[in-house]
């Protein structure tokens, strides 16, 4: 558990620098995938779409923050297609 705690302290979202001002410079295609039950990250993805020139947002139904556990096949489909 000490390793996990250190990971969160050093690499958690709360300590990472904001890169919002750089999103408009991303020229590669971006796929944002969120679960419909994950309101926080779905809201963030919708905001990111307005700043990313080549992005699309895919919503996975009946999934929260752990899409890979809750809807693994739908996540695979979203990644591959």
Helices and strands as residue ranges (DSSP letters): H 2-11, G 20-25, E 30-35, H 39-49, E 55-60, H 67-70, H 72-80
